[in-house]
C-alpha cells in the first residue's frame, strides 16, 4: 500500500484542528496550567534537551505545554 502523504497531512491537520476546537480557550488554558506542575527550564538552562510526544493535543497537550513553558522560562535566546 502506497502512502499518500498529502492525504495523511490533511487528516493530521484536521485531527489537530478538531482537538483544539473541542478544547476551546478554557481547555487550552487548563492544559497550560496543568503543565506548570513540571519545571524543566533548568534542564534547558543546563544545556539539556526536552523531547515531547505529539500524538495529539487531547492526549499529550499538557506534555507539549510543559516543553513550551520550559523553553520560555529557560532564558534561552534561541530554541530549536
N, CA, C and O atoms as a printed pandas DataFrame, in Angstrom:
     atom_number atom_name residue_name chain_id  residue_number  x_coord  y_coord  z_coord
0              1         N          UNK        A               1    0.840   -1.176    0.000
1              2        CA          UNK        A               1    0.000    0.000    0.000
2              3         C          UNK        A               1    0.887    1.241    0.000
3              4         O          UNK        A               1    1.775    1.376    0.841
4              5         N          UNK        A               2    0.649    2.122   -0.922
5              6        CA          UNK        A               2    1.435    3.338   -1.047
6              7         C          UNK        A               2    0.872    4.428   -0.133
7              8         O          UNK        A               2   -0.340    4.624   -0.049
8              9         N          UNK        A               3    1.770    5.125    0.542
9             10        CA          UNK        A               3    1.379    6.195    1.442
10            11         C          UNK        A               3    1.098    7.458    0.644
11            12         O          UNK        A               3    1.940    7.917   -0.128
12            13         N          UNK        A               4   -0.064    8.003    0.833
13            14        CA          UNK        A               4   -0.419    9.276    0.206
14            15         C          UNK        A               4   -0.163   10.367    1.234
15            16         O          UNK        A               4   -0.992   10.623    2.108
16            17         N          UNK        A               5    0.989   11.001    1.118
17            18        CA          UNK        A               5    1.417   11.982    2.126
18            19         C          UNK        A               5    0.472   13.177    2.224
19            20         O          UNK        A               5    0.241   13.690    3.319
20            21         N          UNK        A               6   -0.062   13.615    1.128
21            22        CA          UNK        A               6   -0.979   14.760    1.161
22            23         C          UNK        A               6   -2.254   14.430    1.931
23            24         O          UNK        A               6   -2.748   15.247    2.708
24            25         N          UNK        A               7   -2.780   13.235    1.712
25            26        CA          UNK        A               7   -3.976   12.807    2.431
26            27         C          UNK        A               7   -3.682   12.648    3.919
27            28         O          UNK        A               7   -4.482   13.047    4.765
28            29         N          UNK        A               8   -2.529   12.063    4.230
29            30        CA          UNK        A               8   -2.132   11.894    5.624
30            31         C          UNK        A               8   -1.968   13.248    6.313
31            32         O          UNK        A               8   -2.450   13.439    7.429
32            33         N          UNK        A               9   -1.296   14.177    5.657
33            34        CA          UNK        A               9   -1.093   15.512    6.231
34            35         C          UNK        A               9   -2.436   16.196    6.485
35            36         O          UNK        A               9   -2.643   16.795    7.540
36            37         N          UNK        A              10   -3.337   16.105    5.523
37            38        CA          UNK        A              10   -4.659   16.719    5.676
38            39         C          UNK        A              10   -5.417   16.094    6.850
39            40         O          UNK        A              10   -6.082   16.802    7.606
40            41         N          UNK        A              11   -5.318   14.783    7.002
41            42        CA          UNK        A              11   -6.007   14.096    8.098
42            43         C          UNK        A              11   -5.439   14.511    9.457
43            44         O          UNK        A              11   -6.190   14.720   10.410
44            45         N          UNK        A              12   -4.121   14.628    9.541
45            46        CA          UNK        A              12   -3.484   15.040   10.801
46            47         C          UNK        A              12   -3.870   16.469   11.147
47            48         O          UNK        A              12   -4.200   16.761   12.297
48            49         N          UNK        A              13   -3.831   17.358   10.171
49            50        CA          UNK        A              13   -4.215   18.753   10.416
50            51         C          UNK        A              13   -5.679   18.846   10.847
51            52         O          UNK        A              13   -6.027   19.645   11.717
52            53         N          UNK        A              14   -6.527   18.032   10.238
53            54        CA          UNK        A              14   -7.947   18.007   10.612
54            55         C          UNK        A              14   -8.105   17.532   12.056
55            56         O          UNK        A              14   -8.865   18.119   12.826
56            57         N          UNK        A              15   -7.390   16.478   12.418
57            58        CA          UNK        A              15   -7.458   15.956   13.786
58            59         C          UNK        A              15   -7.019   17.019   14.785
59            60         O          UNK        A              15   -7.706   17.247   15.781
60            61         N          UNK        A              16   -5.895   17.668   14.539
61            62        CA          UNK        A              16   -5.394   18.693   15.464
62            63         C          UNK        A              16   -6.360   19.868   15.563
63            64         O          UNK        A              16   -6.609   20.382   16.653
64            65         N          UNK        A              17   -6.901   20.291   14.430
65            66        CA          UNK        A              17   -7.855   21.406   14.422
66            67         C          UNK        A              17   -9.090   21.053   15.252
67            68         O          UNK        A              17   -9.561   21.864   16.049
68            69         N          UNK        A              18   -9.609   19.844   15.062
69            70        CA          UNK        A              18  -10.789   19.410   15.809
70            71         C          UNK        A              18  -10.501   19.308   17.306
71            72         O          UNK        A              18  -11.348   19.655   18.129
72            73         N          UNK        A              19   -9.302   18.830   17.658
73            74        CA          UNK        A              19   -8.948   18.728   19.071
74            75         C          UNK        A              19   -8.845   20.114   19.706
75            76         O          UNK        A              19   -9.317   20.320   20.825
76            77         N          UNK        A              20   -8.237   21.054   19.005
77            78        CA          UNK        A              20   -8.137   22.421   19.524
78            79         C          UNK        A              20   -9.520   23.054   19.661
79            80         O          UNK        A              20   -9.800   23.732   20.649
80            81         N          UNK        A              21  -10.378   22.833   18.675
81            82        CA          UNK        A              21  -11.736   23.374   18.747
82            83         C          UNK        A              21  -12.501   22.773   19.921
83            84         O          UNK        A              21  -13.236   23.479   20.611
84            85         N          UNK        A              22  -12.332   21.474   20.148
85            86        CA          UNK        A              22  -13.031   20.810   21.248
86            87         C          UNK        A              22  -12.543   21.316   22.610
87            88         O          UNK        A              22  -13.332   21.444   23.546
88            89         N          UNK        A              23  -11.255   21.601   22.714
89            90        CA          UNK        A              23  -10.710   22.132   23.967
90            91         C          UNK        A              23  -11.227   23.534   24.243
91            92         O          UNK        A              23  -11.572   23.866   25.377
92            93         N          UNK        A              24  -11.279   24.346   23.211
93            94        CA          UNK        A              24  -11.668   25.734   23.382
94            95         C          UNK        A              24  -10.632   26.486   24.207
95            96         O          UNK        A              24   -9.600   25.935   24.591
96            97         N          UNK        A              25  -10.925   27.740   24.466
97            98        CA          UNK        A              25   -9.976   28.565   25.218
98            99         C          UNK        A              25   -9.790   28.050   26.645
99           100         O          UNK        A              25   -8.666   27.978   27.142
100          101         N          UNK        A              26  -10.886   27.697   27.295
101          102        CA          UNK        A              26  -10.802   27.227   28.685
102          103         C          UNK        A              26   -9.989   25.939   28.790
103          104         O          UNK        A              26   -9.172   25.792   29.699
104          105         N          UNK        A              27  -10.208   25.019   27.874
105          106        CA          UNK        A              27   -9.461   23.762   27.884
106          107         C          UNK        A              27   -7.988   23.967   27.602
107          108         O          UNK        A              27   -7.135   23.309   28.200
108          109         N          UNK        A              28   -7.689   24.877   26.694
109          110        CA          UNK        A              28   -6.295   25.183   26.380
110          111         C          UNK        A              28   -5.600   25.797   27.584
111          112         O          UNK        A              28   -4.476   25.420   27.916
112          113         N          UNK        A              29   -6.263   26.736   28.235
113          114        CA          UNK        A              29   -5.685   27.356   29.430
114          115         C          UNK        A              29   -5.505   26.327   30.549
115          116         O          UNK        A              29   -4.541   26.404   31.311
116          117         N          UNK        A              30   -6.417   25.379   30.649
117          118        CA          UNK        A              30   -6.290   24.325   31.665
118          119         C          UNK        A              30   -5.074   23.444   31.388
119          120         O          UNK        A              30   -4.365   23.057   32.317
120          121         N          UNK        A              31   -4.828   23.124   30.115
121          122        CA          UNK        A              31   -3.640   22.340   29.765
122          123         C          UNK        A              31   -2.366   23.098   30.104
123          124         O          UNK        A              31   -1.413   22.524   30.630
124          125         N          UNK        A              32   -2.355   24.389   29.803
125          126        CA          UNK        A              32   -1.178   25.206   30.115
126          127         C          UNK        A              32   -0.933   25.251   31.619
127          128         O          UNK        A              32    0.213   25.204   32.066
128          129         N          UNK        A              33   -1.999   25.341   32.392
129          130        CA          UNK        A              33   -1.855   25.367   33.854
130          131         C          UNK        A              33   -1.401   24.010   34.378
131          132         O          UNK        A              33   -0.532   23.940   35.247
132          133         N          UNK        A              34   -1.982   22.932   33.857
133          134        CA          UNK        A              34   -1.589   21.584   34.277
134          135         C          UNK        A              34   -0.106   21.355   34.028
135          136         O          UNK        A              34    0.563   20.672   34.804
136          137         N          UNK        A              35    0.402   21.923   32.953
137          138        CA          UNK        A              35    1.805   21.742   32.577
138          139         C          UNK        A              35    2.761   22.383   33.572
139          140         O          UNK        A              35    3.934   22.014   33.620
140          141         N          UNK        A              36    2.292   23.319   34.353
141          142        CA          UNK        A              36    3.154   24.020   35.314
142          143         C          UNK        A              36    3.630   23.115   36.458
143          144         O          UNK        A              36    4.520   23.495   37.218
144          145         N          UNK        A              37    3.038   21.917   36.582
145          146        CA          UNK        A              37    3.467   21.027   37.660
146          147         C          UNK        A              37    4.875   20.485   37.429
147          148         O          UNK        A              37    5.495   19.959   38.353
148          149         N          UNK        A              38    5.381   20.609   36.209
149          150        CA          UNK        A              38    6.743   20.192   35.900
150          151         C          UNK        A              38    7.535   21.415   35.452
151          152         O          UNK        A              38    7.121   22.110   34.525
152          153         N          UNK        A              39    8.651   21.681   36.087
153          154        CA          UNK        A              39    9.522   22.782   35.685
154          155         C          UNK        A              39   10.793   22.190   35.093
155          156         O          UNK        A              39   11.685   21.755   35.821
156          157         N          UNK        A              40   10.867   22.178   33.779
157          158        CA          UNK        A              40   12.020   21.622   33.078
158          159         C          UNK        A              40   12.953   22.700   32.548
159          160         O          UNK        A              40   13.880   22.400   31.796
160          161         N          UNK        A              41   12.719   23.949   32.929
161          162        CA          UNK        A              41   13.548   25.041   32.414
162          163         C          UNK        A              41   15.010   24.868   32.804
163          164         O          UNK        A              41   15.901   25.226   32.034
164          165         N          UNK        A              42   15.268   24.325   33.990
165          166        CA          UNK        A              42   16.649   24.087   34.414
166          167         C          UNK        A              42   17.368   23.096   33.525
167          168         O          UNK        A              42   18.576   23.203   33.314
168          169         N          UNK        A              43   16.632   22.136   33.006
169          170        CA          UNK        A              43   17.218   21.167   32.074
170          171         C          UNK        A              43   17.753   21.879   30.843
171          172         O          UNK        A              43   18.861   21.600   30.386
172          173         N          UNK        A              44   16.964   22.797   30.311
173          174        CA          UNK        A              44   17.400   23.538   29.129
174          175         C          UNK        A              44   18.510   24.522   29.468
175          176         O          UNK        A              44   19.461   24.674   28.702
176          177         N          UNK        A              45   18.396   25.183   30.596
177          178        CA          UNK        A              45   19.423   26.143   31.009
178          179         C          UNK        A              45   20.774   25.464   31.186
179          180         O          UNK        A              45   21.818   26.081   30.974
180          181         N          UNK        A              46   20.752   24.192   31.574
181          182        CA          UNK        A              46   21.985   23.434   31.780
182          183         C          UNK        A              46   22.500   22.795   30.495
183          184         O          UNK        A              46   23.478   22.048   30.521
184          185         N          UNK        A              47   21.844   23.086   29.371
185          186        CA          UNK        A              47   22.294   22.546   28.086
186          187         C          UNK        A              47   21.620   21.255   27.678
187          188         O          UNK        A              47   22.000   20.642   26.681
188          189         N          UNK        A              48   20.621   20.834   28.438
189          190        CA          UNK        A              48   19.908   19.605   28.120
190          191         C          UNK        A              48   18.864   19.802   27.036
191          192         O          UNK        A              48   18.707   20.894   26.490
192          193         N          UNK        A              49   18.169   18.745   26.741
193          194        CA          UNK        A              49   17.122   18.782   25.718
194          195         C          UNK        A              49   15.824   18.234   26.304
195          196         O          UNK        A              49   15.824   17.512   27.301
196          197         N          UNK        A              50   14.742   18.592   25.669
197          198        CA          UNK        A              50   13.430   18.063   26.036
198          199         C          UNK        A              50   12.813   17.466   24.780
199          200         O          UNK        A              50   12.691   18.133   23.753
200          201         N          UNK        A              51   12.432   16.219   24.877
201          202        CA          UNK        A              51   11.746   15.537   23.787
202          203         C          UNK        A              51   10.327   15.285   24.273
203          204         O          UNK        A              51   10.123   14.722   25.348
204          205         N          UNK        A              52    9.355   15.699   23.485
205          206        CA          UNK        A              52    7.975   15.552   23.920
206          207         C          UNK        A              52    7.167   14.818   22.863
207          208         O          UNK        A              52    7.472   14.902   21.673
208          209         N          UNK        A              53    6.133   14.095   23.297
209          210        CA          UNK        A              53    5.265   13.403   22.356
210          211         C          UNK        A              53    4.355   14.398   21.649
211          212         O          UNK        A              53    4.099   15.491   22.155
212          213         N          UNK        A              54    3.890   14.022   20.523
213          214        CA          UNK        A              54    2.936   14.874   19.823
214          215         C          UNK        A              54    1.903   14.014   19.103
215          216         O          UNK        A              54    1.623   14.194   17.918
216          217         N          UNK        A              55    1.353   13.080   19.859
217          218        CA          UNK        A              55    0.333   12.197   19.302
218          219         C          UNK        A              55   -0.982   12.926   19.092
219          220         O          UNK        A              55   -1.769   12.559   18.219
220          221         N          UNK        A              56   -1.211   13.921   19.863
221          222        CA          UNK        A              56   -2.434   14.698   19.747
222          223         C          UNK        A              56   -2.570   15.606   20.943
223          224         O          UNK        A              56   -2.046   15.316   22.019
224          225         N          UNK        A              57   -3.262   16.685   20.759
225          226        CA          UNK        A              57   -3.423   17.673   21.820
226          227         C          UNK        A              57   -4.212   17.087   22.986
227          228         O          UNK        A              57   -3.885   17.340   24.145
228          229         N          UNK        A              58   -5.225   16.324   22.694
229          230        CA          UNK        A              58   -6.071   15.770   23.749
230          231         C          UNK        A              58   -5.285   14.844   24.678
231          232         O          UNK        A              58   -5.498   14.859   25.891
232          233         N          UNK        A              59   -4.382   14.043   24.123
233          234        CA          UNK        A              59   -3.617   13.092   24.919
234          235         C          UNK        A              59   -2.328   13.683   25.471
235          236         O          UNK        A              59   -1.926   13.353   26.587
236          237         N          UNK        A              60   -1.685   14.538   24.717
237          238        CA          UNK        A              60   -0.330   14.988   25.060
238          239         C          UNK        A              60   -0.202   16.493   25.238
239          240         O          UNK        A              60    0.910   17.000   25.386
240          241         N          UNK        A              61   -1.294   17.203   25.227
241          242        CA          UNK        A              61   -1.230   18.661   25.282
242          243         C          UNK        A              61   -0.498   19.206   26.486
243          244         O          UNK        A              61    0.246   20.180   26.369
244          245         N          UNK        A              62   -0.696   18.588   27.654
245          246        CA          UNK        A              62   -0.006   19.075   28.857
246          247         C          UNK        A              62    1.495   18.827   28.773
247          248         O          UNK        A              62    2.278   19.596   29.331
248          249         N          UNK        A              63    1.910   17.764   28.085
249          250        CA          UNK        A              63    3.336   17.491   27.923
250          251         C          UNK        A              63    3.960   18.469   26.928
251          252         O          UNK        A              63    5.081   18.940   27.122
252          253         N          UNK        A              64    3.229   18.762   25.879
253          254        CA          UNK        A              64    3.697   19.756   24.913
254          255         C          UNK        A              64    3.813   21.110   25.603
255          256         O          UNK        A              64    4.796   21.825   25.411
256          257         N          UNK        A              65    2.811   21.463   26.404
257          258        CA          UNK        A              65    2.824   22.744   27.117
258          259         C          UNK        A              65    3.975   22.811   28.117
259          260         O          UNK        A              65    4.551   23.879   28.323
260          261         N          UNK        A              66    4.317   21.684   28.740
261          262        CA          UNK        A              66    5.461   21.656   29.654
262          263         C          UNK        A              66    6.734   22.027   28.915
263          264         O          UNK        A              66    7.549   22.797   29.425
264          265         N          UNK        A              67    6.911   21.485   27.717
265          266        CA          UNK        A              67    8.095   21.811   26.916
266          267         C          UNK        A              67    8.096   23.284   26.514
267          268         O          UNK        A              67    9.144   23.929   26.524
268          269         N          UNK        A              68    6.941   23.811   26.164
269          270        CA          UNK        A              68    6.838   25.228   25.794
270          271         C          UNK        A              68    7.187   26.111   26.985
271          272         O          UNK        A              68    7.962   27.057   26.848
272          273         N          UNK        A              69    6.623   25.811   28.149
273          274        CA          UNK        A              69    6.948   26.591   29.352
274          275         C          UNK        A              69    8.451   26.546   29.628
275          276         O          UNK        A              69    9.053   27.569   29.954
276          277         N          UNK        A              70    9.054   25.368   29.497
277          278        CA          UNK        A              70   10.489   25.225   29.761
278          279         C          UNK        A              70   11.299   26.105   28.822
279          280         O          UNK        A              70   12.261   26.748   29.241
280          281         N          UNK        A              71   10.911   26.134   27.561
281          282        CA          UNK        A              71   11.618   26.979   26.589
282          283         C          UNK        A              71   11.489   28.453   26.962
283          284         O          UNK        A              71   12.474   29.191   26.953
284          285         N          UNK        A              72   10.289   28.869   27.285
285          286        CA          UNK        A              72   10.052   30.275   27.618
286          287         C          UNK        A              72   10.714   30.673   28.934
287          288         O          UNK        A              72   11.188   31.800   29.077
288          289         N          UNK        A              73   10.747   29.749   29.893
289          290        CA          UNK        A              73   11.274   30.060   31.219
290          291         C          UNK        A              73   12.782   29.838   31.346
291          292         O          UNK        A              73   13.377   30.204   32.359
292          293         N          UNK        A              74   13.399   29.244   30.331
293          294        CA          UNK        A              74   14.819   28.893   30.424
294          295         C          UNK        A              74   15.748   30.090   30.273
295          296         O          UNK        A              74   16.913   30.031   30.668
296          297         N          UNK        A              75   15.235   31.173   29.705
297          298        CA          UNK        A              75   16.081   32.336   29.460
298          299         C          UNK        A              75   16.879   32.232   28.175
299          300         O          UNK        A              75   17.693   33.107   27.878
300          301         N          UNK        A              76   16.658   31.180   27.414
301          302        CA          UNK        A              76   17.396   30.995   26.162
302          303         C          UNK        A              76   17.005   32.059   25.147
303          304         O          UNK        A              76   15.840   32.440   25.040
304          305         N          UNK        A              77   17.990   32.525   24.412
305          306        CA          UNK        A              77   17.727   33.475   23.338
306          307         C          UNK        A              77   17.177   32.780   22.106
307          308         O          UNK        A              77   16.506   33.391   21.274
308          309         N          UNK        A              78   17.475   31.481   22.001
309          310        CA          UNK        A              78   17.070   30.736   20.806
310          311         C          UNK        A              78   16.716   29.305   21.202
311          312         O          UNK        A              78   17.416   28.681   21.999
312          313         N          UNK        A              79   15.647   28.805   20.651
313          314        CA          UNK        A              79   15.207   27.433   20.899
314          315         C          UNK        A              79   14.965   26.780   19.552
315          316         O          UNK        A              79   14.324   27.358   18.674
316          317         N          UNK        A              80   15.479   25.583   19.397
317          318        CA          UNK        A              80   15.291   24.851   18.136
318          319         C          UNK        A              80   14.262   23.765   18.318
319          320         O          UNK        A              80   13.961   23.035   17.373
